[in-house]
Amino acid sequence: MDYPHCVGAFWGEINATVHRGLGLCGVLTNGVMRDLGDVPEDFPMIAGSVGPSHAFVHVEAIGVPVSVFGLTVAPGDLVHADRHGAVVVPPDIIPVLAAAIEKLRATERLILEPARQQGFDLAKFEEAWARFEAART
């Protein structure tokens, strides 16, 4: 609620460990996080900043939509987040998501595998790119 002037960290070793124990699989916040060396390794945390202070940080509400850096997240949303950012996955995409990811990975392999081989040159790149373009469309 105090973004962009956040000074206190709610998310650190204790809250990350407690929430992981409650079944959460990570956190996305525009607030502050702390205890970087002590949070569970399998509990990804993406935050607006890192800081040493607890300050006066407290929970205002549970189970309500929130806005994190302009991304609105509602209870039940599937969120994909990594070091590059976060997106809410639309519910109608979820049934086809696995197949779409596999198609993406397969088409990327058409470029990556030849590029990692000895003797890769412009002619081999052009061949790989043609296969890549044909597979994408």
ROSEKE-505769 format. One line per 8 residues: number of its first residue (from 1); for each residue x, y, z of C-alpha. Coordinates in steps of 0.001 Angstrom, whole numbers, m for minus. Last residue first. Layout:
N
NUM	X,Y,Z  ... .
//
This chain:
137
137	3551,m21382,m38822  6206,m21960,m36203  7568,m25183,m37710  8188,m23626,m41136  9989,m20637,m39546  12269,m22905,m37495  13046,m25188,m40448  14001,m22097,m42515 .
129	16048,m20779,m39591  17957,m24043,m39304  18837,m23985,m43004  19877,m20299,m42809  21949,m21040,m39693  23658,m23915,m41454  24618,m21566,m44312  25783,m18908,m41848 .
121	28082,m21282,m40003  27972,m23982,m37358  31091,m26103,m37716  30948,m27579,m34248  27394,m27834,m32928  25738,m25421,m30483  24044,m23394,m33226  22619,m26603,m34708 .
113	20889,m27460,m31391  19700,m23930,m30648  17879,m23183,m33886  15610,m26222,m34271  15640,m26508,m30461  13644,m23254,m30340  10890,m24924,m32377  10683,m27829,m29935 .
105	10682,m25543,m26884  7874,m23417,m28294  5835,m26487,m29265  6354,m27939,m25768  5203,m24692,m24156  2105,m24582,m26361  1243,m28194,m25520  1547,m27524,m21787 .
97	m517,m24318,m22019  m3497,m25732,m23897  m5797,m26328,m20896  m4447,m23215,m19080  m5172,m20754,m21891  m8880,m20295,m21065  m7961,m19367,m17482  m5783,m16408,m18576 .
89	m2224,m16740,m17205  m1379,m13754,m15010  2066,m12482,m15907  5252,m11856,m13939  8718,m10421,m14435  12034,m11412,m15983  13471,m13083,m12863  10512,m15440,m12829 .
81	6770,m15256,m12371  3894,m17212,m13847  684,m16426,m11999  m2399,m18647,m12038  m5270,m16617,m10610  m7295,m18146,m7764  m7495,m14946,m5723  m7040,m11956,m8009 .
73	m3849,m10475,m9444  m3801,m7074,m11129  m467,m6229,m12732  285,m2494,m12471  3487,m2951,m10481  1634,m5328,m8171  m2095,m4625,m7979  m4137,m6685,m5562 .
65	m7423,m8586,m5765  m8776,m9743,m2397  m8307,m13004,m502  m6634,m11548,2567  m6635,m7947,3745  m4474,m5349,5482  m1520,m7531,6491  1144,m5682,8445 .
57	4447,m3896,8004  5497,m1250,10492  9257,m1209,9829  10801,m4685,9264  14028,m3222,7920  17006,m4607,6026  15972,m3820,2468  15540,m5406,m933 .
49	13346,m3839,m3560  10250,m4236,m5716  9995,m7907,m4893  10136,m11299,m6564  10376,m14210,m4134  10781,m17831,m5146  10146,m20373,m2362  12237,m23474,m3122 .
41	15432,m21980,m1671  13692,m21238,1623  14594,m17733,2836  17867,m17387,4748  20377,m15841,2368  17975,m13187,1118  16857,m12193,4616  14824,m9228,3301 .
33	12013,m8347,895  10431,m4972,166  7167,m4134,m1539  5985,m4454,m5145  5253,m8050,m4292  5309,m11458,m5962  5574,m14401,m3590  6205,m18113,m3890 .
25	4675,m21612,m3749  2053,m21153,m1058  1147,m24359,788  869,m23219,4411  4444,m24343,5059  5586,m22092,2225  3674,m19268,3916  5429,m19885,7231 .
17	8882,m20192,5635  8449,m17027,3562  7032,m15162,6553  9939,m16165,8809  12853,m15793,6396  11791,m12473,4896  8719,m10950,3281  7040,m8194,5287 .
9	9913,m5835,4524  9743,m2192,5545  10709,901,3568  8243,1135,701  7937,4565,m920  6596,3380,m4295  4470,1720,m2945  2946,2347,495 .
1	0,0,0 .
//
